[in-house]
């Protein structure tokens, strides 16, 4: 399975002897999979097929599907849906004056409402049931082609993002190694710093009880040791690489790992008593923020 982004666009056209149609899809980032369908009048029955087909290919993202249909060789003649327009005019009259400062509805605005203006139907060119079924089947083929294009575009974008993420993981690995090599983390440096800190504690409170001194010693030891944070950073890098290699809908898992990366980097900075280690920690946080930002685009 490949890594896919949540952004993309696709378009597919089709036609028969009497009708032409165009499918379009636009996809952007989303927490889950949200599908919005806008189908030409009289083709609402295709919505279920469109939703099922999209759900088979996509796992996350806000996706807008649209179907535009027009008659082949016909002039763009329109007719007014009189009952609907009459209902809208009645509603406007009923609500008129209830909202001061709101201008009354205009006829051009009412005509722009979906369904008020409809293509004029020629009774002599009416479709048979067989023709409608064949056209609907052809429209579904165009739909599948369009969704395949959309999935392919999202996969191409996902491959580019995966390359960026792997580069950022390389940088996190490099900075983790640099942090581990800091002079302040060498055993002799830790020992000398520990002696100085312990001496400062005893000088400040020479009458401290033995158990209290032991507590202070334990706190100093814990604060000086960042090996656990460095080990976790390395483990998170390995887990992220495994997810990228696995592919599929991994965006949520990568987002969780990004939070874990950030937690370890924050702890590293808070424990640091050395300028060099602090700088490395801040560099880590900057790369992790970039990693998290890119992960938001992954399905």
C-alpha positions as CSV (number, residue, x, y, z in Angstrom):
1,X,0.0,0.0,0.0
2,X,1.2,3.5,-0.8
3,X,1.1,6.7,1.3
4,X,-1.6,9.0,0.0
5,X,-2.3,12.7,0.7
6,X,-5.8,14.1,1.2
7,X,-5.6,16.7,-1.6
8,X,-6.4,16.2,-5.2
9,X,-8.6,17.0,-8.2
10,X,-10.0,14.8,-11.0
11,X,-12.4,15.1,-13.9
12,X,-14.0,12.6,-16.3
13,X,-16.4,13.1,-19.2
14,X,-18.8,10.8,-21.0
15,X,-21.6,11.0,-23.5
16,X,-24.2,9.0,-25.5
17,X,-26.3,9.8,-28.5
18,X,-28.5,12.3,-26.6
19,X,-26.6,13.3,-23.4
20,X,-23.2,14.4,-22.3
21,X,-22.0,14.5,-18.7
22,X,-19.0,15.6,-16.6
23,X,-17.9,14.2,-13.2
24,X,-15.6,16.3,-11.0
25,X,-14.0,15.7,-7.6
26,X,-12.1,18.0,-5.3
27,X,-10.5,16.7,-2.2
28,X,-8.9,18.6,0.8
29,X,-7.7,17.7,4.3
30,X,-10.2,16.4,6.8
31,X,-10.4,14.6,10.1
32,X,-12.4,11.7,8.6
33,X,-14.0,11.0,5.3
34,X,-16.7,13.5,4.5
35,X,-18.4,13.3,1.1
36,X,-20.6,16.0,-0.4
37,X,-22.4,15.2,-3.6
38,X,-24.0,17.8,-6.0
39,X,-25.7,15.9,-8.8
40,X,-27.6,17.2,-11.8
41,X,-31.4,17.3,-11.4
42,X,-32.9,13.9,-12.0
43,X,-29.8,12.0,-11.2
44,X,-30.0,11.8,-7.4
45,X,-30.2,8.0,-7.6
46,X,-26.5,8.0,-8.5
47,X,-25.5,9.4,-5.1
48,X,-25.5,6.1,-3.3
49,X,-23.2,4.6,-6.0
50,X,-21.0,7.7,-5.9
51,X,-20.6,7.5,-2.1
52,X,-19.9,3.7,-2.1
53,X,-17.3,4.1,-4.9
54,X,-15.5,6.9,-3.1
55,X,-15.5,5.1,0.2
56,X,-13.8,2.1,-1.4
57,X,-10.9,4.2,-2.6
58,X,-10.6,7.0,0.0
59,X,-10.3,6.8,3.8
60,X,-9.9,10.4,4.9
61,X,-10.5,13.9,3.5
62,X,-13.3,16.3,2.6
63,X,-14.4,15.3,-0.9
64,X,-16.8,17.2,-3.1
65,X,-18.3,15.2,-6.0
66,X,-20.4,16.9,-8.8
67,X,-22.2,15.7,-11.9
68,X,-23.1,18.1,-14.7
69,X,-25.4,16.8,-17.4
70,X,-26.5,18.4,-20.7
71,X,-28.4,17.4,-23.8
72,X,-26.3,16.8,-27.0
73,X,-27.2,19.1,-29.9
74,X,-29.9,21.0,-27.9
75,X,-30.1,24.7,-27.3
76,X,-29.8,25.7,-23.7
77,X,-33.6,26.3,-23.3
78,X,-34.8,26.6,-19.8
79,X,-38.3,26.5,-18.2
80,X,-39.5,27.8,-14.9
81,X,-40.5,25.4,-12.2
82,X,-43.7,27.4,-11.6
83,X,-44.9,25.5,-8.4
84,X,-41.5,25.9,-6.8
85,X,-41.2,29.6,-7.7
86,X,-44.8,30.2,-6.4
87,X,-43.9,28.6,-3.1
88,X,-40.8,30.7,-2.8
89,X,-42.7,33.9,-3.5
90,X,-45.3,33.0,-0.9
91,X,-42.6,32.4,1.7
92,X,-41.0,35.7,0.9
93,X,-44.3,37.5,1.3
94,X,-45.0,35.7,4.6
95,X,-41.6,36.6,6.1
96,X,-41.3,40.1,4.6
97,X,-40.8,42.8,7.3
98,X,-39.8,40.3,10.1
99,X,-36.2,41.2,9.7
100,X,-35.6,45.0,9.6
101,X,-32.7,46.0,7.4
102,X,-32.9,42.9,5.2
103,X,-33.7,43.7,1.6
104,X,-36.7,41.9,0.0
105,X,-36.0,39.0,-2.2
106,X,-35.4,39.8,-5.9
107,X,-36.6,37.8,-8.8
108,X,-33.1,37.2,-10.2
109,X,-32.1,35.8,-6.8
110,X,-35.1,33.4,-6.7
111,X,-34.3,32.2,-10.2
112,X,-30.8,31.4,-9.1
113,X,-32.1,28.9,-6.6
114,X,-31.4,25.3,-7.6
115,X,-34.5,23.7,-9.2
116,X,-36.3,26.9,-10.1
117,X,-34.9,26.9,-13.6
118,X,-34.9,23.5,-15.3
119,X,-33.9,22.3,-18.8
120,X,-36.9,22.3,-21.1
121,X,-37.9,18.7,-21.9
122,X,-38.9,17.8,-25.4
123,X,-41.6,15.1,-25.2
124,X,-40.6,13.7,-28.6
125,X,-37.1,13.1,-27.3
126,X,-38.1,11.3,-24.1
127,X,-35.8,8.5,-23.0
128,X,-36.9,4.9,-22.7
129,X,-36.2,2.9,-19.5
130,X,-33.6,0.9,-21.3
131,X,-31.8,4.1,-22.5
132,X,-31.8,5.6,-19.0
133,X,-30.4,2.4,-17.6
134,X,-27.6,2.2,-20.2
135,X,-26.8,5.9,-19.6
136,X,-26.7,5.4,-15.8
137,X,-24.3,2.5,-16.3
138,X,-22.1,4.6,-18.5
139,X,-22.1,7.4,-15.9
140,X,-21.0,4.9,-13.3
141,X,-18.1,3.9,-15.5
142,X,-17.1,7.6,-15.8
143,X,-17.5,8.0,-12.1
144,X,-15.1,5.1,-11.5
145,X,-12.6,6.5,-13.9
146,X,-12.7,9.9,-12.2
147,X,-12.3,8.4,-8.7
148,X,-9.3,6.3,-9.9
149,X,-7.7,9.5,-11.2
150,X,-8.3,11.2,-7.9
151,X,-6.8,8.3,-5.9
152,X,-3.8,8.3,-8.3
153,X,-3.3,12.0,-7.8
154,X,-3.5,11.7,-4.0
155,X,-1.0,8.8,-4.2
156,X,1.5,10.9,-6.2
157,X,1.2,13.7,-3.8
158,X,1.5,11.3,-0.9
159,X,4.8,9.9,-2.3
160,X,6.3,13.4,-2.4
161,X,5.2,14.0,1.2
162,X,6.6,10.7,2.3
163,X,10.0,11.7,0.9
164,X,9.9,14.9,2.8
165,X,8.9,13.1,6.0
166,X,11.7,10.6,5.6
167,X,14.1,13.5,5.2
168,X,12.8,15.0,8.4
169,X,13.2,11.7,10.2
170,X,16.8,11.6,9.0
171,X,17.3,15.0,10.6
172,X,15.7,13.9,13.9
173,X,18.0,10.9,13.9
174,X,21.1,13.2,13.3
175,X,20.1,15.6,16.1
176,X,19.3,12.7,18.5
177,X,22.9,11.4,17.9
178,X,24.3,14.9,18.3
179,X,22.4,15.3,21.6
180,X,23.8,12.0,22.8
181,X,27.4,13.1,21.9
182,X,27.1,16.4,23.9
183,X,30.1,16.9,26.2
184,X,27.7,17.5,29.1
185,X,26.4,14.0,28.9
186,X,29.8,12.3,29.2
187,X,30.1,10.3,32.5
188,X,33.0,12.4,33.8
189,X,31.1,15.6,33.1
190,X,27.9,14.3,34.8
191,X,30.0,13.1,37.8
192,X,31.6,16.5,38.3
193,X,28.3,18.4,37.8
194,X,26.7,16.1,40.3
195,X,29.3,16.7,42.9
196,X,29.0,20.4,42.5
197,X,25.2,20.3,42.8
198,X,25.3,18.0,45.8
199,X,27.9,20.3,47.5
200,X,25.6,23.3,46.8
201,X,22.7,21.5,48.5
202,X,24.7,20.6,51.6
203,X,26.1,24.1,51.8
204,X,22.6,25.6,51.6
205,X,21.2,23.3,54.2
206,X,23.9,21.5,56.2
207,X,21.4,20.2,58.8
208,X,19.4,18.2,56.2
209,X,18.3,14.8,57.3
210,X,20.0,11.8,55.6
211,X,16.7,10.8,53.9
212,X,16.2,14.3,52.6
213,X,19.7,14.4,51.2
214,X,19.0,11.0,49.4
215,X,15.8,12.6,47.9
216,X,17.8,15.6,46.6
217,X,20.5,13.2,45.2
218,X,17.8,11.2,43.4
219,X,16.3,14.3,41.8
220,X,19.7,15.5,40.6
221,X,20.4,12.0,39.1
222,X,17.0,12.0,37.3
223,X,17.4,15.5,35.9
224,X,20.9,14.7,34.6
225,X,19.9,11.5,32.8
226,X,18.3,12.1,29.3
227,X,19.1,8.7,27.9
228,X,15.5,7.6,28.2
229,X,14.3,10.6,26.1
230,X,17.0,9.9,23.5
231,X,16.1,6.2,23.3
232,X,12.4,7.1,22.9
233,X,13.2,9.5,20.1
234,X,15.0,6.7,18.3
235,X,12.2,4.3,18.9
236,X,9.7,6.8,17.5
237,X,11.8,7.3,14.4
238,X,11.8,3.6,13.8
239,X,8.0,3.4,14.3
240,X,7.4,6.3,11.9
241,X,9.6,4.7,9.2
242,X,7.7,1.4,9.6
243,X,4.4,3.2,9.1
244,X,5.6,5.0,6.0
245,X,6.8,1.7,4.6
246,X,3.4,0.1,5.4
247,X,1.4,2.8,3.7
248,X,-2.4,3.1,3.7
249,X,-4.4,5.3,6.1
250,X,-1.6,6.1,8.5
251,X,-2.2,9.8,9.0
252,X,-3.7,9.5,12.5
253,X,-0.9,7.2,13.7
254,X,1.8,9.5,12.4
255,X,0.1,12.5,14.1
256,X,0.2,10.6,17.4
257,X,3.9,9.9,16.9
258,X,4.5,13.6,16.1
259,X,3.0,14.4,19.5
260,X,5.3,11.9,21.2
261,X,8.3,13.3,19.4
262,X,7.4,16.8,20.7
263,X,6.9,15.5,24.2
264,X,10.4,13.9,24.3
265,X,12.0,17.0,22.8
266,X,10.3,19.2,25.4
267,X,11.5,17.0,28.2
268,X,15.0,17.0,26.8
269,X,15.0,20.8,26.9
270,X,13.6,21.0,30.4
271,X,16.3,18.6,31.7
272,X,19.1,20.3,29.9
273,X,21.7,22.2,32.0
274,X,24.0,22.8,29.1
275,X,23.8,25.4,26.3
276,X,24.8,23.0,23.6
277,X,22.2,20.4,24.6
278,X,19.5,23.1,24.8
279,X,20.3,24.2,21.3
280,X,20.1,20.7,20.0
281,X,16.7,20.3,21.7
282,X,15.4,23.5,20.1
283,X,16.5,22.3,16.7
284,X,14.7,19.0,17.4
285,X,11.5,20.9,18.2
286,X,11.8,22.9,15.0
287,X,12.1,19.8,12.8
288,X,9.3,18.0,14.7
289,X,7.0,20.9,14.2
290,X,7.7,20.7,10.4
291,X,7.1,16.9,10.6
292,X,3.8,17.4,12.3
293,X,2.7,20.0,9.8
294,X,3.4,17.6,6.8
295,X,1.6,14.8,8.6
296,X,-1.6,16.8,8.6
297,X,-1.7,16.2,4.8
298,X,-1.5,12.4,5.0
299,X,-4.6,10.2,4.6
